[in-house]
Amino acid sequence: MKRIETKRDHALAVKRLEQWMLSDPEPGDSEEAEFVELAIQIEAFERDAFPIPKPTAEGIAEFRRLHLDQSSL
């Protein structure tokens, strides 16, 4: 299986995985191992390409402020 290296590769891999999942595969499907590997590669690409930054004290305070504002609605 080709490694996911570009956003285009990623988009194609996600589409392929979505199509397989929508086909409602049976447990133990003959393609299951291939799609497990594909999901692992998608996750690895996304972890590198779209990192989630560590929260800052200011960001945490802002989140709490917004959350408290919404909970009082």
Buried (B, 14 or more C-beta within 10 A) or exposed (E): EEEBEEEEBBEEBBEBBEEBEEEEEEEEEEEEEBBEEBBEBBEEBBEEEEEEEEEEEEEEEEEEEEEEEEEEE
